[in-house]
């Protein structure tokens, strides 16, 4: 329930206190599951979007798609994660979850 703060606090204590899988599921699970079921690239789009500082045009360039495609994908992310996913505190959690997900997922 503490989100990434719980992970950080758990890192100080016993290793069993950390629930990385639970954090990932609660934070980006719906997006990861959607990609797995439908073969989409929402996780990759989120990574690109955050990686270029939230620029739709630069994310589109990096992904080699039209800016409208990025917009549509991010709208789907909003449907899956909730409208507040871009709020600064929530965006930080999503970014951290994406990085953890990348570390836990075999090379794509």
GUDO-393399 format. One record per atom (N, C-alpha, C): x negated, y negated, z negated; residue in one letter. Coordinates in pm, whole numbers, plus 50000, padded with zeros to 5 digits. Example, Ala and Ser with C-alpha at 12.3 -4.5 7.8 and 13.67 -1.06 7.14 Angstrom:
BEGIN
486815056949220a/487705045049220a/486805033049220a/487155022549292s/486335010649286s/487104999749213s/
END
This chain:
BEGIN
499195012150000x/500005000050000x/499164987450000x/497904988349958x/497034976649954x/496374973750088x/496614981950187x/496014979750318x/494504980650313x/493834971650387x/492384972350393x/491744968850260x/492414961150176x/491884958050044x/491734970849962x/492714979749974x/492634992549906x/491445000749953x/491165000250083x/489995007250136x/488715001650077x/488624988350073x/487434982050019x/487264985049871x/488334984149797x/488264987249654x/487945001949632x/488475010449716x/488205024749706x/486745027849737x/486115019849823x/484715022049856x/483835019949733x/484275011549640x/483515008949519x/483655020649422x/484835026749421x/485125037649327x/484835051149387x/485575060749343x/485455074649386x/485815075949533x/485075084049608x/485335085949751x/486745091249776x/487315098449680x/488655103749696x/489735093049692x/489365081049647x/490335070149638x/490655064149775x/489795066249871x/489975060050003x/490915068550088x/491905062150143x/492845069150230x/492775062850368x/491685065350437x/491465059550569x/492555064050665x/492855076950665x/493885082050758x/495225075350731x/495575073750604x/496835067150570x/496855052650615x/495725045850598x/495615031850642x/495785030950793x/495115039950866x/495215039751012x/496645042551057x/497275052350995x/498645055851032x/499585044151006x/499435037850892x/500325026750857x/500065014350940x/498835012450984x/498474999951052x/498605000951203x/498005010851265x/498025012051412x/498575025351460x/499055033551368x/499575046651405x/500605046551517x/501585037651511x/502585037551619x/501985034951758x/500955026551763x/500315023451891x/499495035351940x/498745041451850x/497935053151885x/498855064551932x/499935066651860x/500885077251897x/501535074452032x/501895061952056x/502505058152183x/501555061052299x/500275057152281x/499285059952385x/499155074952410x/499125082652303x/498955097152316x/500145103552388x/501345098952356x/502555104552418x/502705100352564x/502365088152594x/502675082652726x/501475080452816x/500285082552766x/499095080452848x/498835065952880x/499265057052792x/499075042752814x/497745038152754x/497465025352763x/496195019852715x/496425008252619x/497365009852526x/497654999052433x/496504996752335x/495885007352287x/494755005852195x/493624998552266x/493305002852385x/492244996552464x/492574981752490x/493834978852514x/494264965052538x/494094956752411x/494494962152298x/494304955052172x/492834952352144x/491994962352166x/490554960652144x/490004949552234x/490414949552358x/489954939152451x/490474925452409x/491744924752374x/492364912152335x/491654905952214x/491424914052112x/490734908851994x/489264906052025x/488684914252111x/487274912752145x/486934899952218x/487924894252285x/487694881652357x/488374869952286x/488654871752160x/489204860752081x/490644857352111x/491414866852161x/492834864552185x/493164857952318x/492214857952409x/492464852252542x/493084862652633x/494294859952679x/494964869152770x/494194870652901x/493724859352955x/493034859553083x/491724867353075x/490954865152969x/489674872252956x/489894886952926x/490934890152850x/491254904252825x/491624911052956x/492414904353039x/492804909853169x/491584912253256x/490654902953256x/489414904653334x/488644916853285x/488494917953155x/487744929053097x/488394942553129x/489724942853130x/490454955153156x/490684957753305x/490374947853388x/490584948753533x/492064950653567x/492904942753498x/494344942853525x/494814928353535x/496034926553578x/496624913153586x/496984908353446x/496944895453427x/497274889553296x/498694893253252x/499604894853348x/500974898953314x/500994913053253x/500094921553298x/500004935053243x/499584934453097x/498614926053067x/498174924352928x/499334919052844x/500034909252896x/501174903452824x/502224914052795x/502554922152895x/503544932752877x/503084943052775x/501824946552780x/501294956352684x/501354950752542x/500994938152526x/501014932052393x/502454930352342x/503384928352432x/504804928052391x/505214941752338x/504754952252403x/505044965852355x/504404968052218x/503184963152201x/502514964152070x/503374957351964x/503924945651997x/504794938651904x/506034946751868x/506564953951965x/507724962451938x/507344974051846x/506124978951860x/505684990451781x/505204986651641x/504524975151631x/503934971151503x/504744960751428x/505654954351497x/506414943551435x/505934930051487x/506824920651485x/506544907551543x/505394900151474x/505074904051352x/504054896751276x/502634902051297x/502404910951392x/501094917151409x/499994907251442x/500344895351494x/499344885351529x/499104875251417x/499884876051310x/499664867251194x/498254869951142x/497484859951104x/496074861951071x/495784873450975x/496504874650865x/496204885450770x/496514899050829x/497574899850904x/497944912550967x/497004915851082x/496614905651160x/495674907851270x/494334913051219x/493904908351104x/492674913351044x/492794928251012x/493914932150956x/494144946250926x/494164954651054x/494814949551157x/494884956751284x/493484958251344x/492694947551340x/491334948251394x/490484958251317x/490584958051186x/489824967551105x/490274981851135x/491574983951146x/492094997151176x/491625001851314x/491574992851410x/491094996551544x/489635000951539x/488834993851462x/487414997551450x/487255011051382x/488015013151275x/487965026051206x/488445037351297x/489495034551373x/490015044451467x/488945048051570x/488245038151621x/487195040451720x/486075049051660x/485735046551535x/484685054351469x/485095068851446x/486385070951422x/486895084351393x/487285092351517x/487355085551631x/487805092051755x/486595095351841x/486535107651892x/485435111151982x/485365101552100x/484195100052156x/483985090952269x/485005093252377x/485595082052420x/486635082952524x/486015082052660x/
END
